[in-house]
Amino acid sequence: MVLETERLILRELVIDDWQAIHLYAADADLVKFMEWGPNSEDDTKAYVQHIISTQGQTPRKVYEVAITLKGDGSLIGVCGLHLEEHSQASLGYCLNRTFWGRGFATEAAYSLCQYGLCEIHLHRIFATCRPENTASARVMEKLGMKKEGTLREHFYAKGKWQNSFMYSVLADEFTE
Ligand SMILES: CC(C)(COP(=O)(O)OP(=O)(O)OC[C@H]1O[C@@H](n2cnc3c(N)ncnc32)[C@H](O)[C@@H]1OP(=O)(O)O)[C@@H](O)C(=O)NCCC(=O)NCCS
């Protein structure tokens, strides 16, 4: 699967992507709001191998793709849709901090939501973020997602029970 936006190409991950991903996946401060990380090199290689192993699944459940710059093709992050029952999927994204604040996460996630809702006919896409992750919440708002509320201490990671804001968009709300 390949998606093209104004400034980006979203493409399937390949094994050689692990080094560009590791640049941010090993950054303890960058991943402080994620369930995973900071990664060892083996963690990042295993993650990329796992995603590649999902690409040929039928029916496909995981659309986790590289976010690359149109100009030089460099990988600046990853975003993904993970399909669940009832035509729903969770959305996630993570970018190298060098590229933050330029609208790239929103541009990539918008394209993936468009693909999910309009091409594979999902009914609902949801995303969660830690309440302190203002940048991620802002991306969800810019995508047109609505805040549903707070999930209270719904998973344990990094030494404590974590709360999350839950956002979602429904197919008939999504503006192309
Ligand atoms: C969240 C993340 C993907 C955003 O990427 P990005 O490319 O910078 O996002 P965008 O530029 O599309 O939008 C970010 C928005 O958040 C805003 N923002 C960023 N930091 C902020 C802060 N500390 N307080 C308030 N707003 C903030 C930006 O101003 C921008 O909004 P605007 O366009 O209205 O000005 C990036 O910060 C990241 O990879 N973080 C680490 C991984 C992560 O947390 N992923 C999400 C897990 S839920």
The ligand as an ORCA input file, in Angstrom:
! r2SCAN-3c Opt
* xyz 0 1
  C       2.595     13.650     18.655
  C       3.480     13.859     17.433
  C       3.306     12.685     16.478
  C       3.062     15.149     16.726
  O       3.813     15.273     15.520
  P       3.898     16.666     14.711
  O       4.320     16.359     13.318
  O       4.690     17.648     15.484
  O       2.357     17.089     14.720
  P       1.693     18.307     13.903
  O       2.759     19.284     13.528
  O       0.868     17.715     12.820
  O       0.709     18.920     14.985
  C       1.139     19.146     16.314
  C       0.230     20.152     16.967
  O       0.450     20.118     18.372
  C       0.811     21.413     18.810
  N       1.716     21.248     19.946
  C       2.913     20.631     19.948
  N       3.435     20.651     21.198
  C       2.531     21.279     21.978
  C       2.492     21.613     23.344
  N       3.480     21.261     24.176
  N       1.411     22.279     23.807
  C       0.393     22.608     22.979
  N       0.369     22.306     21.647
  C       1.433     21.659     21.174
  C       1.454     22.065     17.620
  O       1.473     23.485     17.754
  C       0.510     21.581     16.515
  O      -0.738     22.249     16.546
  P      -1.045     23.505     15.553
  O      -0.894     22.988     14.135
  O      -2.445     23.878     15.903
  O      -0.031     24.569     15.874
  C       4.975     13.983     17.824
  O       5.095     14.962     18.823
  C       5.566     12.686     18.345
  O       5.993     11.833     17.561
  N       5.596     12.510     19.670
  C       6.182     11.316     20.284
  C       5.326     10.090     20.021
  C       3.901     10.276     20.495
  O       3.652     10.848     21.538
  N       2.985      9.764     19.665
  C       1.566      9.823     19.960
  C       1.195      8.798     20.962
  S      -0.504      8.961     21.465
*
